[in-house]
Amino acid sequence: MTLPNLSALVVVHNEEAQLADCLGTLGFADELVVVLDKCTDNSKAIAESFKARLVEGSWEIEGHRRNQGRDACQGAWILEVDADERADEALGREIQSAIRAENDGYFLLPFDNYIGTRLVRHGWGGSWGVSAAPRLSAKDAKRWGDQRIHPSLTLTGPRRWLKTPIRHNVDRDISDMLQRLDRYTTSKAADLRASGDIGNLASNIRRMFSRFAKCYISRKGYREGAYGFLIALMAGLYPVLAHLKARLEDD
């Protein structure tokens, strides 16, 4: 049996509203692998309708479920896509061309980040979104760390770039953004408690202002108007809220 050259990996928790649209853009992959983490909605049936290889379970650590998904992939190359992301035909062609020419390392994919229908190009960072990420990698070139939120990465081999962006539907609106901030800081607080070092309030207040400035000024969030201000504000609040949750709330 000939093994697939490209596996597309999608890790989900109750993503029935988005999963079909996501998987529908990945037809250029030789194999689809979907990790179902504590799913109680229709995500499994949707993944089965696309003939995806399924990995079902319950994970507390984000990095663990992503590594288990990678382990299930049979392809020499793995493209990792979240349910709120969409690849187009141009990206599929560029990926297939890239992996035919290389056999190791990883590629960074640029992101087109949307809030609702608005493309927001500038200001992302500080644990609040990225403008590019190493989403395409040889099977043995990438491992995720042991964190609940924003796991660390171990990458090996040459680093390369693709040109075609992947669409990321980051947030529907400001309410969605605030809910994401609440989820992220709760998970980060759990990581801080597990590490035994939650830091102190003064240093995290300093980080709040430095992260805001970095996103709004250095990363040119000001060019996005009020959206850039919101991104910088969320990036700045992230470390302070995570620290306060770790300090004041129980697990």
N, C-alpha and C positions, 0 to 999 in steps of 0.2 A: 504494500500500500504506500502510495506517495504521500508524504507528509505535507501539510499546507506550508506555504512560505510566509503568509501574513495572517496573524490572528488579530481580530478586533475584540478588545476586552471592555465590557461595561459593568460597573459595580453599582448596584441599586438597592435602595430601601424604599418600597412603596412608591414607585415612579410610573404608575399606570398612565398618568396624564401625559407623560413625555416620552416614554420608552419606545413606542412604535415609531414616532417621528425620528428618534435618534437612530434606531436600528435600520430604518429605511434608507438612511444615507450611507450605510456601510457595506453596500453591495460589492464594492471593489475588493473587500477582504476575502480570503480563502476560507476563513472560519470565524464564526461568532461565538464568543464565550460570555455568558452573563452570570455574574455572582448575585444571588438573591439573599440579602441580609435581613432576616426577620421580616420578610414580606408577608403581609396579610391582605393585600389587594390583588389586582388582576395581573401583576407584573409577570408571574410565572407563565400564564397562558399566552401573554403577548410574546415573551421570549420563545416559547415553544412554537408559536406560529411562524417565527423566523428561522426555525430549525437550529436554534442556538444550543451549544453545549452548556448545561446548567451546573452551577455549583451552589448548593443551598446550605445555609447555616446561620449561626448567630455569633457575631463578633462584637466585642467592646472596643477593640483597638483597630483604628482605620488601617494602619499599615499591615496588620495581619490579614485582613480580608482581601486587600489588594495583592499581597504576596500569594495568597492561596489561589486567587484568580490567575495570576501569572503562571503559577505552577501547573494549572489545568490547561493552559494554552499549548498547542502542539506546533505552532508556527515557529520558524526560525526568527521572525520579527514579530513584535507585539505593538499594536497601536492601542493606547488606553484613552477611552473616551467616556465622559460623564453623560448622564441622561439629558442634561440641559445643554449639550453641545451638538453641533451639526457639521458634518463634513460635506463638501460638495464634490462634484465630478472632477473639477480641476485639482483639488487636493488629492483625491484618489489617484489620479494619473501621476502627480508628482511623487507621491509615496511609492507607488509601484516602480517608477523609474529609479528612485533613490535606492531602494532595497535590491534592485537587480544589479546595481553598480557597487554595492558595499556588502560586507559580511560581518561587521562588528561595530561596536560603539552605539551611539544614539544621536537622534535628531531633535532639536528644539522646534516646536511648532509655534508660529505667531498666533495671537488671539485677536479676534474682533469681538469686543465685549459690548453687550447690549443691556441697557436698563429700559425695560419695555421695548419700544420700537426705536429708541435713540442709541445710535452707535457712539460709544464713549471711548475714545482712544487714549486719553492721557490721564495720569494721576494714580494708576493702579499700583499697589504695593503695600508694604507694611502689614502683611498677613491679610490684606483686603483686596484680593484679586491679583492677577499677573498679566503681563503683556505677552509672555511666551513661557513655554514649559517643555521639559523633555518627555514628550508623550510617545514618541516612536523610538523603540530600542530593540537591539538584539536580545534574544531571550535571556541570556545570562549577564547582560550588561547593566541591569537595574534591580535594586532591592529597596523596599520601603522600610522605614524605621518603626519603632514601637510606640508611636504617639497616637492619641485619639484624634487630634486635629492637626492638619498640616504636617504629616509625618516627614521626618528627615529622609534623604535619599542617598544611596550609595550608587554611584555611576562609574562604569569602567569603559575604557576604549575611547576612540576619537569622538570629539563633539563636533556636530555639523548642524546646519540650519536648513529648514525648508522655507520657501517663500510664500506659499499660499496659506492664508490664515484659516483657522477653524472658527466657526461662529459659536460664541458662548452667550447664552441667554442668562445673564447673571442674576438679575432680579426683575420681577414684574413691575414693581413700584417701590415707593419709599417704605411702605408697611412691610413689604417682603424683605427689604434691606434690613430693617430693624429686627425682624424675626431671625434673619440669618446672623446678625450680630449677637443675639441672645443665644442661639445654638452654639456658635463658635466659641463664645466666651465661657459657656458652661463646660464644653469639652476641654478647652485650654485650662480651666481651673482644675479639672480632674487630673490633667497631666502635671500641673504644678504641684498638687498635693502628693501625687505618686512619686515625684522626684525628690520630695522632702525639702524643697527650697522654693518658697513662693515669692521671694524677694521682699521688697518693702515699698510702702506707698510713695515715698518721696522719689525714688528712682523711677517708678512707673509713671508718676506725674511728669517727670522730665521726658520720659519716652513718649508720652502723649503729645507734648508740644513738638518734639523733634520729628516724630512720625507725621504729624499734620504738616509741618513745614516741608518735609521731604516729598510727600505726595502732592501738596498743593503748589509748591514752588519748584523744587528740583525736577520732579516728574511732570511738571507743567499742567497740573490739574486745573489751574486758573483758566486755561484755554477752553475748558468745558463749562465755564460759568457755574451755575448752582450745582450741577451734577458733580463737578470737580470738587467743590466745597464739601458736598455730602460724602464723597469717597474719602477725602482727607480727614473729615470728622470721624467717620467710622474707623479708619485706620488708627487714629489717635486714641479713641476711646477703648479700642480692643485690649491693650495691655492693662489699663487701669481697671476695667470691669472684670477681666479675668482674675487679676490679683484680688480684688475685693470679694469676688465669689469664692475664691480659694480660701480667703481669710475668714469670711463671715458665714458661709453656708456649709452645710454638711454634704457628704457625697450623695 
